[in-house]
Amino acid sequence: VSVLEGDSVSLHTDVKIQRDDHILWMFGPQESRIAEIHRQNIYIDAINTIFEKRLQMDNQTGSLIIRNIRTEHSGLYKLTILSNRGNSYKRFSVSVYALLPVPVITRNCSHCSLSETSSNKNCSLLCSTVNVSAVTLSWYKGNSLLSSISVSDLSISLSLPLELECLDDSYSCVVAYSFTNRTTHLNITDLCQPCPGQQQHFQHIFFLNVQFIADHSLCLLQITSRVSISCHL
């Protein structure tokens, strides 16, 4: 069972308990008792533990509900059902993950390409996320995966570059666990502009047309001037 911090999770017994049934929930490698139902009475053994004020039991099924779950509640939960109909056992492996941060897309000005400088048609971007573990960071164009990088259990900052032609807004960056994700969509207008400090070149051609009469004929003189301007942004 995989859940996010702050969620509530239910561990289901998949039975309807009878009057004399004994339902017992235990947690961790020490199999510490945390909750039980005996003769239709509910007992929660969570005072002064990590489960204090977080546990509930369904009095019809004996299912265990953990509210506002935290990463320290990750682990193995063991269910024991003692009944006149026979005993049964179940185990639940619960993994609690920290909330995913929203990925941030920025201009990657440390990698401005020569083609960017000359034509401004390419755009070098960087998608980043911080303090993550067991995630995959990916670039998408529409539904097509362009590139991705994964990290295991270490809590680190993660970045993934992308160089593209500034054509449309169909690009997005996704940070994902195996069961959920968060997405940031690229805003081409905001990000695909010349990098600060980058030299940009403008070239303009001016035409001057002059009409005059010579030897009773109407003549046209065209003067062309090419002007080049360099700007530091």
C-alpha atoms as an extended CHARMM CRD file, in Angstrom:
* protein
*
       233  EXT
         1         1  VAL       CA              0.0000000000        0.0000000000        0.0000000000  PROA      1               0.0000000000
         2         2  SER       CA              1.5150000000        3.3290000000       -1.1070000000  PROA      2               0.0000000000
         3         3  VAL       CA              0.1720000000        6.6180000000        0.2780000000  PROA      3               0.0000000000
         4         4  LEU       CA              1.1910000000       10.2510000000        0.6960000000  PROA      4               0.0000000000
         5         5  GLU       CA              1.8460000000       11.9460000000        4.0150000000  PROA      5               0.0000000000
         6         6  GLY       CA             -1.3210000000       13.4520000000        5.4540000000  PROA      6               0.0000000000
         7         7  ASP       CA             -3.6380000000       10.9400000000        3.7960000000  PROA      7               0.0000000000
         8         8  SER       CA             -5.8310000000        8.4330000000        5.5930000000  PROA      8               0.0000000000
         9         9  VAL       CA             -5.4100000000        4.7660000000        4.7710000000  PROA      9               0.0000000000
        10        10  SER       CA             -7.6770000000        1.8120000000        5.5180000000  PROA      10              0.0000000000
        11        11  LEU       CA             -6.3340000000       -1.7180000000        5.9260000000  PROA      11              0.0000000000
        12        12  HSD       CA             -9.2630000000       -4.0030000000        5.1940000000  PROA      12              0.0000000000
        13        13  THR       CA             -9.9680000000       -7.3480000000        6.8340000000  PROA      13              0.0000000000
        14        14  ASP       CA            -12.4720000000       -8.3180000000        4.0890000000  PROA      14              0.0000000000
        15        15  VAL       CA            -14.6770000000      -10.0410000000        6.6870000000  PROA      15              0.0000000000
        16        16  LYS       CA            -17.6890000000       -9.2080000000        8.7990000000  PROA      16              0.0000000000
        17        17  ILE       CA            -16.8350000000      -10.0150000000       12.3820000000  PROA      17              0.0000000000
        18        18  GLN       CA            -19.0000000000      -12.1350000000       14.6640000000  PROA      18              0.0000000000
        19        19  ARG       CA            -19.6300000000      -11.6660000000       18.3750000000  PROA      19              0.0000000000
        20        20  ASP       CA            -16.8570000000      -13.9540000000       19.6290000000  PROA      20              0.0000000000
        21        21  ASP       CA            -14.2420000000      -12.9960000000       17.0330000000  PROA      21              0.0000000000
        22        22  HSD       CA            -10.9300000000      -11.6020000000       18.2280000000  PROA      22              0.0000000000
        23        23  ILE       CA             -9.3250000000       -9.1210000000       15.8150000000  PROA      23              0.0000000000
        24        24  LEU       CA             -5.7220000000       -8.1540000000       16.5300000000  PROA      24              0.0000000000
        25        25  TRP       CA             -3.5360000000       -5.6060000000       14.7150000000  PROA      25              0.0000000000
        26        26  MET       CA              0.2460000000       -5.5020000000       15.2280000000  PROA      26              0.0000000000
        27        27  PHE       CA              2.9520000000       -3.2760000000       13.7530000000  PROA      27              0.0000000000
        28        28  GLY       CA              6.6640000000       -3.4790000000       12.9980000000  PROA      28              0.0000000000
        29        29  PRO       CA              9.3420000000       -6.1330000000       13.3940000000  PROA      29              0.0000000000
        30        30  GLN       CA              8.5250000000       -6.4110000000       17.1080000000  PROA      30              0.0000000000
        31        31  GLU       CA              4.8530000000       -7.0160000000       16.2390000000  PROA      31              0.0000000000
        32        32  SER       CA              3.7170000000       -4.4630000000       18.7960000000  PROA      32              0.0000000000
        33        33  ARG       CA             -0.0290000000       -4.5840000000       19.4360000000  PROA      33              0.0000000000
        34        34  ILE       CA             -1.6860000000       -1.3480000000       18.3380000000  PROA      34              0.0000000000
        35        35  ALA       CA             -5.4190000000       -2.1690000000       18.1320000000  PROA      35              0.0000000000
        36        36  GLU       CA             -7.8780000000       -5.0090000000       18.6970000000  PROA      36              0.0000000000
        37        37  ILE       CA            -11.5060000000       -6.0040000000       18.9570000000  PROA      37              0.0000000000
        38        38  HSD       CA            -12.4180000000       -8.6060000000       21.5750000000  PROA      38              0.0000000000
        39        39  ARG       CA            -16.0160000000       -9.5880000000       22.2930000000  PROA      39              0.0000000000
        40        40  GLN       CA            -17.1480000000       -6.5780000000       20.2760000000  PROA      40              0.0000000000
        41        41  ASN       CA            -15.1230000000       -4.1530000000       22.4000000000  PROA      41              0.0000000000
        42        42  ILE       CA            -12.5440000000       -1.9530000000       20.6590000000  PROA      42              0.0000000000
        43        43  TYR       CA             -9.1490000000       -1.3300000000       22.2640000000  PROA      43              0.0000000000
        44        44  ILE       CA             -6.6220000000        1.1150000000       20.8040000000  PROA      44              0.0000000000
        45        45  ASP       CA             -3.0940000000        0.7040000000       22.2140000000  PROA      45              0.0000000000
        46        46  ALA       CA             -1.5770000000        3.9090000000       20.8470000000  PROA      46              0.0000000000
        47        47  ILE       CA             -1.0580000000        6.2020000000       23.8350000000  PROA      47              0.0000000000
        48        48  ASN       CA              2.4830000000        7.6480000000       23.8830000000  PROA      48              0.0000000000
        49        49  THR       CA              3.2880000000        5.9940000000       20.5520000000  PROA      49              0.0000000000
        50        50  ILE       CA              3.6490000000        7.2710000000       16.9830000000  PROA      50              0.0000000000
        51        51  PHE       CA              0.0180000000        6.2430000000       16.4260000000  PROA      51              0.0000000000
        52        52  GLU       CA             -1.5000000000        8.3610000000       19.1950000000  PROA      52              0.0000000000
        53        53  LYS       CA             -4.8250000000        9.9440000000       18.0890000000  PROA      53              0.0000000000
        54        54  ARG       CA             -4.4400000000        8.4640000000       14.6170000000  PROA      54              0.0000000000
        55        55  LEU       CA             -6.0410000000        5.0000000000       14.8130000000  PROA      55              0.0000000000
        56        56  GLN       CA             -9.6280000000        3.8770000000       14.3810000000  PROA      56              0.0000000000
        57        57  MET       CA            -11.2400000000        0.4670000000       13.9070000000  PROA      57              0.0000000000
        58        58  ASP       CA            -14.3900000000       -0.4010000000       12.0100000000  PROA      58              0.0000000000
        59        59  ASN       CA            -16.6410000000       -2.1990000000       14.5160000000  PROA      59              0.0000000000
        60        60  GLN       CA            -18.3210000000       -4.2080000000       11.7480000000  PROA      60              0.0000000000
        61        61  THR       CA            -15.2510000000       -5.4980000000        9.9230000000  PROA      61              0.0000000000
        62        62  GLY       CA            -12.2910000000       -4.8350000000       12.2240000000  PROA      62              0.0000000000
        63        63  SER       CA            -10.5470000000       -2.8790000000        9.4580000000  PROA      63              0.0000000000
        64        64  LEU       CA             -7.8450000000       -0.4920000000       10.6770000000  PROA      64              0.0000000000
        65        65  ILE       CA             -7.9170000000        3.2020000000        9.7070000000  PROA      65              0.0000000000
        66        66  ILE       CA             -4.7780000000        5.3220000000       10.0800000000  PROA      66              0.0000000000
        67        67  ARG       CA             -5.5040000000        9.0600000000        9.8400000000  PROA      67              0.0000000000
        68        68  ASN       CA             -3.0430000000       11.8130000000        8.9190000000  PROA      68              0.0000000000
        69        69  ILE       CA             -0.3850000000        9.2120000000        8.2130000000  PROA      69              0.0000000000
        70        70  ARG       CA              3.3310000000       10.0620000000        8.4050000000  PROA      70              0.0000000000
        71        71  THR       CA              6.5080000000        8.5100000000        7.0180000000  PROA      71              0.0000000000
        72        72  GLU       CA              7.2850000000        6.9130000000       10.4060000000  PROA      72              0.0000000000
        73        73  HSD       CA              4.1440000000        4.8280000000        9.9610000000  PROA      73              0.0000000000
        74        74  SER       CA              5.7200000000        2.9880000000        7.0380000000  PROA      74              0.0000000000
        75        75  GLY       CA              6.2420000000       -0.6820000000        7.7300000000  PROA      75              0.0000000000
        76        76  LEU       CA              4.5990000000       -4.0700000000        8.0970000000  PROA      76              0.0000000000
        77        77  TYR       CA              1.1510000000       -4.4400000000        9.6570000000  PROA      77              0.0000000000
        78        78  LYS       CA             -0.0130000000       -7.8790000000       10.7370000000  PROA      78              0.0000000000
        79        79  LEU       CA             -3.6810000000       -8.8220000000       11.1240000000  PROA      79              0.0000000000
        80        80  THR       CA             -4.7450000000      -11.8390000000       13.1560000000  PROA      80              0.0000000000
        81        81  ILE       CA             -8.3700000000      -13.0190000000       13.2160000000  PROA      81              0.0000000000
        82        82  LEU       CA             -9.1880000000      -15.6380000000       15.8600000000  PROA      82              0.0000000000
        83        83  SER       CA            -12.6150000000      -17.1570000000       15.2440000000  PROA      83              0.0000000000
        84        84  ASN       CA            -14.7030000000      -20.2540000000       15.8500000000  PROA      84              0.0000000000
        85        85  ARG       CA            -14.7450000000      -20.5870000000       12.0640000000  PROA      85              0.0000000000
        86        86  GLY       CA            -10.9680000000      -20.8480000000       11.9670000000  PROA      86              0.0000000000
        87        87  ASN       CA             -8.0430000000      -18.4900000000       12.3580000000  PROA      87              0.0000000000
        88        88  SER       CA             -6.7230000000      -16.2870000000        9.5510000000  PROA      88              0.0000000000
        89        89  TYR       CA             -3.7960000000      -13.9570000000        9.0380000000  PROA      89              0.0000000000
        90        90  LYS       CA             -2.9560000000      -11.0770000000        6.6990000000  PROA      90              0.0000000000
        91        91  ARG       CA              0.0170000000       -8.7820000000        6.2380000000  PROA      91              0.0000000000
        92        92  PHE       CA              0.0820000000       -5.2590000000        4.8160000000  PROA      92              0.0000000000
        93        93  SER       CA              3.2500000000       -3.4880000000        3.7320000000  PROA      93              0.0000000000
        94        94  VAL       CA              2.6110000000        0.2570000000        3.9500000000  PROA      94              0.0000000000
        95        95  SER       CA              4.9250000000        2.8200000000        2.3170000000  PROA      95              0.0000000000
        96        96  VAL       CA              4.3490000000        6.4780000000        3.1870000000  PROA      96              0.0000000000
        97        97  TYR       CA              5.8910000000        9.0750000000        0.8730000000  PROA      97              0.0000000000
        98        98  ALA       CA              6.5340000000       12.7660000000        1.4280000000  PROA      98              0.0000000000
        99        99  LEU       CA              4.3760000000       15.1550000000       -0.5770000000  PROA      99              0.0000000000
       100       100  LEU       CA              5.7520000000       15.8100000000       -4.0410000000  PROA      100             0.0000000000
       101       101  PRO       CA              7.0480000000       19.3300000000       -4.6730000000  PROA      101             0.0000000000
       102       102  VAL       CA              5.9390000000       21.1670000000       -7.8000000000  PROA      102             0.0000000000
       103       103  PRO       CA              8.7090000000       20.9590000000      -10.4290000000  PROA      103             0.0000000000
       104       104  VAL       CA             10.1690000000       24.3320000000      -11.4390000000  PROA      104             0.0000000000
       105       105  ILE       CA             11.1040000000       25.1770000000      -15.0390000000  PROA      105             0.0000000000
       106       106  THR       CA             13.7690000000       27.8540000000      -15.5760000000  PROA      106             0.0000000000
       107       107  ARG       CA             15.8930000000       29.1280000000      -18.4350000000  PROA      107             0.0000000000
       108       108  ASN       CA             19.2140000000       27.2810000000      -18.4660000000  PROA      108             0.0000000000
       109       109  CYS       CA             21.3760000000       30.2810000000      -19.3260000000  PROA      109             0.0000000000
       110       110  SER       CA             24.6060000000       28.4920000000      -18.4260000000  PROA      110             0.0000000000
       111       111  HSD       CA             24.0700000000       26.3780000000      -21.5520000000  PROA      111             0.0000000000
       112       112  CYS       CA             22.9050000000       28.9490000000      -24.1230000000  PROA      112             0.0000000000
       113       113  SER       CA             23.8330000000       27.4550000000      -27.4550000000  PROA      113             0.0000000000
       114       114  LEU       CA             25.4650000000       29.1870000000      -30.4160000000  PROA      114             0.0000000000
       115       115  SER       CA             22.2800000000       28.6640000000      -32.3620000000  PROA      115             0.0000000000
       116       116  GLU       CA             20.4080000000       30.4980000000      -29.5860000000  PROA      116             0.0000000000
       117       117  THR       CA             22.7650000000       33.4400000000      -29.8640000000  PROA      117             0.0000000000
       118       118  SER       CA             22.5040000000       33.7240000000      -33.6070000000  PROA      118             0.0000000000
       119       119  SER       CA             18.8960000000       32.8720000000      -34.3520000000  PROA      119             0.0000000000
       120       120  ASN       CA             17.1080000000       32.8270000000      -30.9720000000  PROA      120             0.0000000000
       121       121  LYS       CA             15.1060000000       29.8480000000      -32.2310000000  PROA      121             0.0000000000
       122       122  ASN       CA             16.4270000000       27.3480000000      -29.7140000000  PROA      122             0.0000000000
       123       123  CYS       CA             15.6670000000       27.4240000000      -26.0070000000  PROA      123             0.0000000000
       124       124  SER       CA             17.7360000000       25.7350000000      -23.2950000000  PROA      124             0.0000000000
       125       125  LEU       CA             15.6460000000       24.8820000000      -20.2220000000  PROA      125             0.0000000000
       126       126  LEU       CA             16.1290000000       23.2320000000      -16.8450000000  PROA      126             0.0000000000
       127       127  CYS       CA             13.4760000000       21.4630000000      -14.7860000000  PROA      127             0.0000000000
       128       128  SER       CA             14.3140000000       21.0870000000      -11.0950000000  PROA      128             0.0000000000
       129       129  THR       CA             12.8520000000       19.6630000000       -7.9050000000  PROA      129             0.0000000000
       130       130  VAL       CA             14.2710000000       19.5800000000       -4.3700000000  PROA      130             0.0000000000
       131       131  ASN       CA             14.3870000000       17.1770000000       -1.4200000000  PROA      131             0.0000000000
       132       132  VAL       CA             12.9830000000       14.1720000000       -3.2610000000  PROA      132             0.0000000000
       133       133  SER       CA             13.5760000000       10.4400000000       -3.0810000000  PROA      133             0.0000000000
       134       134  ALA       CA             12.2960000000        7.4460000000       -5.0480000000  PROA      134             0.0000000000
       135       135  VAL       CA             11.0290000000        9.6780000000       -7.8690000000  PROA      135             0.0000000000
       136       136  THR       CA             11.3560000000       10.0520000000      -11.6260000000  PROA      136             0.0000000000
       137       137  LEU       CA             11.7630000000       13.4860000000      -13.2270000000  PROA      137             0.0000000000
       138       138  SER       CA             10.6810000000       13.6390000000      -16.8770000000  PROA      138             0.0000000000
       139       139  TRP       CA             10.1990000000       15.9750000000      -19.8280000000  PROA      139             0.0000000000
       140       140  TYR       CA              7.1680000000       15.4120000000      -22.0720000000  PROA      140             0.0000000000
       141       141  LYS       CA              5.9750000000       16.8670000000      -25.3470000000  PROA      141             0.0000000000
       142       142  GLY       CA              2.2660000000       16.2340000000      -25.2020000000  PROA      142             0.0000000000
       143       143  ASN       CA              2.0300000000       12.5820000000      -24.1450000000  PROA      143             0.0000000000
       144       144  SER       CA              5.4200000000       11.6300000000      -25.6100000000  PROA      144             0.0000000000
       145       145  LEU       CA              8.3200000000       11.0890000000      -23.2050000000  PROA      145             0.0000000000
       146       146  LEU       CA             11.4210000000       13.0580000000      -24.2360000000  PROA      146             0.0000000000
       147       147  SER       CA             13.8320000000       12.3040000000      -21.3840000000  PROA      147             0.0000000000
       148       148  SER       CA             13.8240000000       11.2220000000      -17.7570000000  PROA      148             0.0000000000
       149       149  ILE       CA             16.0400000000       10.6560000000      -14.7360000000  PROA      149             0.0000000000
       150       150  SER       CA             15.3450000000        8.5970000000      -11.6050000000  PROA      150             0.0000000000
       151       151  VAL       CA             16.6300000000        8.6610000000       -8.0420000000  PROA      151             0.0000000000
       152       152  SER       CA             16.3090000000        5.9230000000       -5.4320000000  PROA      152             0.0000000000
       153       153  ASP       CA             16.0260000000        6.3900000000       -1.6790000000  PROA      153             0.0000000000
       154       154  LEU       CA             18.3710000000        9.3400000000       -1.1630000000  PROA      154             0.0000000000
       155       155  SER       CA             16.7620000000       12.7140000000       -0.5150000000  PROA      155             0.0000000000
       156       156  ILE       CA             18.3940000000       15.0270000000       -3.0470000000  PROA      156             0.0000000000
       157       157  SER       CA             17.7640000000       17.8550000000       -5.4780000000  PROA      157             0.0000000000
       158       158  LEU       CA             17.1970000000       16.7240000000       -9.0420000000  PROA      158             0.0000000000
       159       159  SER       CA             17.4930000000       18.6020000000      -12.3530000000  PROA      159             0.0000000000
       160       160  LEU       CA             16.8960000000       17.6460000000      -15.9800000000  PROA      160             0.0000000000
       161       161  PRO       CA             17.9030000000       19.8730000000      -18.9410000000  PROA      161             0.0000000000
       162       162  LEU       CA             16.1010000000       20.1910000000      -22.2570000000  PROA      162             0.0000000000
       163       163  GLU       CA             16.9730000000       22.0950000000      -25.4090000000  PROA      163             0.0000000000
       164       164  LEU       CA             14.1400000000       22.7170000000      -27.8170000000  PROA      164             0.0000000000
       165       165  GLU       CA             12.9050000000       24.9320000000      -30.5850000000  PROA      165             0.0000000000
       166       166  CYS       CA             10.5060000000       27.5320000000      -29.2360000000  PROA      166             0.0000000000
       167       167  LEU       CA              7.4990000000       26.4540000000      -31.2300000000  PROA      167             0.0000000000
       168       168  ASP       CA              4.6030000000       25.7720000000      -28.8820000000  PROA      168             0.0000000000
       169       169  ASP       CA              3.4630000000       25.3000000000      -25.2860000000  PROA      169             0.0000000000
       170       170  SER       CA              3.0020000000       21.5230000000      -25.4210000000  PROA      170             0.0000000000
       171       171  TYR       CA              6.0380000000       20.7560000000      -23.2320000000  PROA      171             0.0000000000
       172       172  SER       CA              5.7420000000       19.8030000000      -19.5720000000  PROA      172             0.0000000000
       173       173  CYS       CA              7.9220000000       18.5840000000      -16.7200000000  PROA      173             0.0000000000
       174       174  VAL       CA              6.6450000000       15.8260000000      -14.4260000000  PROA      174             0.0000000000
       175       175  VAL       CA              7.9430000000       14.5920000000      -11.0630000000  PROA      175             0.0000000000
       176       176  ALA       CA              6.4050000000       11.2490000000      -10.1680000000  PROA      176             0.0000000000
       177       177  TYR       CA              6.1800000000        8.4580000000       -7.6800000000  PROA      177             0.0000000000
       178       178  SER       CA              4.9380000000        5.1200000000       -8.9840000000  PROA      178             0.0000000000
       179       179  PHE       CA              1.3930000000        5.9970000000       -7.9130000000  PROA      179             0.0000000000
       180       180  THR       CA              1.0620000000        9.7810000000       -8.2970000000  PROA      180             0.0000000000
       181       181  ASN       CA              2.7340000000       12.7890000000       -9.9200000000  PROA      181             0.0000000000
       182       182  ARG       CA              2.8700000000       16.5760000000      -10.1670000000  PROA      182             0.0000000000
       183       183  THR       CA              3.2150000000       18.4890000000      -13.4300000000  PROA      183             0.0000000000
       184       184  THR       CA              4.3930000000       21.9290000000      -14.5120000000  PROA      184             0.0000000000
       185       185  HSD       CA              3.5510000000       23.0850000000      -18.0420000000  PROA      185             0.0000000000
       186       186  LEU       CA              6.0450000000       25.1710000000      -19.9780000000  PROA      186             0.0000000000
       187       187  ASN       CA              5.1500000000       28.7760000000      -20.7700000000  PROA      187             0.0000000000
       188       188  ILE       CA              7.1200000000       29.4590000000      -23.9400000000  PROA      188             0.0000000000
       189       189  THR       CA              6.4020000000       33.1970000000      -23.9040000000  PROA      189             0.0000000000
       190       190  ASP       CA              7.8570000000       33.7140000000      -20.4280000000  PROA      190             0.0000000000
       191       191  LEU       CA             10.9120000000       31.4790000000      -20.7050000000  PROA      191             0.0000000000
       192       192  CYS       CA             12.0980000000       31.3890000000      -24.3090000000  PROA      192             0.0000000000
       193       193  GLN       CA             13.5990000000       34.8740000000      -24.3640000000  PROA      193             0.0000000000
       194       194  PRO       CA             17.2940000000       35.8140000000      -24.7830000000  PROA      194             0.0000000000
       195       195  CYS       CA             19.4100000000       35.0250000000      -21.7480000000  PROA      195             0.0000000000
       196       196  PRO       CA             20.4140000000       37.9500000000      -19.4910000000  PROA      196             0.0000000000
       197       197  GLY       CA             23.8050000000       39.2630000000      -20.6120000000  PROA      197             0.0000000000
       198       198  GLN       CA             23.5510000000       37.4940000000      -23.9650000000  PROA      198             0.0000000000
       199       199  GLN       CA             24.4280000000       39.6010000000      -27.0140000000  PROA      199             0.0000000000
       200       200  GLN       CA             21.6070000000       39.8650000000      -29.5030000000  PROA      200             0.0000000000
       201       201  HSD       CA             22.0460000000       41.0430000000      -33.0870000000  PROA      201             0.0000000000
       202       202  PHE       CA             19.5380000000       43.0040000000      -35.1350000000  PROA      202             0.0000000000
       203       203  GLN       CA             19.9400000000       43.7410000000      -38.8220000000  PROA      203             0.0000000000
       204       204  HSD       CA             17.7260000000       46.1120000000      -40.7700000000  PROA      204             0.0000000000
       205       205  ILE       CA             17.7370000000       47.1870000000      -44.4240000000  PROA      205             0.0000000000
       206       206  PHE       CA             16.4010000000       50.6220000000      -45.3310000000  PROA      206             0.0000000000
       207       207  PHE       CA             15.2770000000       51.6560000000      -48.8060000000  PROA      207             0.0000000000
       208       208  LEU       CA             15.0480000000       55.2660000000      -50.0290000000  PROA      208             0.0000000000
       209       209  ASN       CA             13.2800000000       55.8710000000      -53.3190000000  PROA      209             0.0000000000
       210       210  VAL       CA             13.7890000000       59.2110000000      -55.1250000000  PROA      210             0.0000000000
       211       211  GLN       CA             11.9190000000       60.1880000000      -58.2700000000  PROA      211             0.0000000000
       212       212  PHE       CA             13.3420000000       62.8540000000      -60.6410000000  PROA      212             0.0000000000
       213       213  ILE       CA             13.0240000000       63.9890000000      -64.2450000000  PROA      213             0.0000000000
       214       214  ALA       CA             15.9810000000       63.8660000000      -66.6110000000  PROA      214             0.0000000000
       215       215  ASP       CA             15.7940000000       64.5840000000      -70.3270000000  PROA      215             0.0000000000
       216       216  HSD       CA             11.9980000000       64.6400000000      -70.1430000000  PROA      216             0.0000000000
       217       217  SER       CA             12.0200000000       61.0970000000      -68.6220000000  PROA      217             0.0000000000
       218       218  LEU       CA             10.7630000000       60.0730000000      -65.1790000000  PROA      218             0.0000000000
       219       219  CYS       CA             13.5730000000       58.3040000000      -63.3360000000  PROA      219             0.0000000000
       220       220  LEU       CA             13.6480000000       56.3480000000      -60.0380000000  PROA      220             0.0000000000
       221       221  LEU       CA             16.7230000000       56.3110000000      -57.7900000000  PROA      221             0.0000000000
       222       222  GLN       CA             16.7830000000       53.6080000000      -55.0860000000  PROA      222             0.0000000000
       223       223  ILE       CA             19.2550000000       53.9750000000      -52.2180000000  PROA      223             0.0000000000
       224       224  THR       CA             19.8560000000       50.9400000000      -49.9740000000  PROA      224             0.0000000000
       225       225  SER       CA             21.4110000000       51.0830000000      -46.5200000000  PROA      225             0.0000000000
       226       226  ARG       CA             22.1900000000       48.0880000000      -44.3070000000  PROA      226             0.0000000000
       227       227  VAL       CA             22.3810000000       48.7940000000      -40.5700000000  PROA      227             0.0000000000
       228       228  SER       CA             23.6000000000       46.2790000000      -37.9460000000  PROA      228             0.0000000000
       229       229  ILE       CA             22.9760000000       46.7810000000      -34.2170000000  PROA      229             0.0000000000
       230       230  SER       CA             24.3540000000       44.7070000000      -31.3250000000  PROA      230             0.0000000000
       231       231  CYS       CA             22.6480000000       44.8580000000      -27.9360000000  PROA      231             0.0000000000
       232       232  HSD       CA             23.7020000000       43.4590000000      -24.5410000000  PROA      232             0.0000000000
       233       233  LEU       CA             20.6110000000       42.3560000000      -22.5780000000  PROA      233             0.0000000000
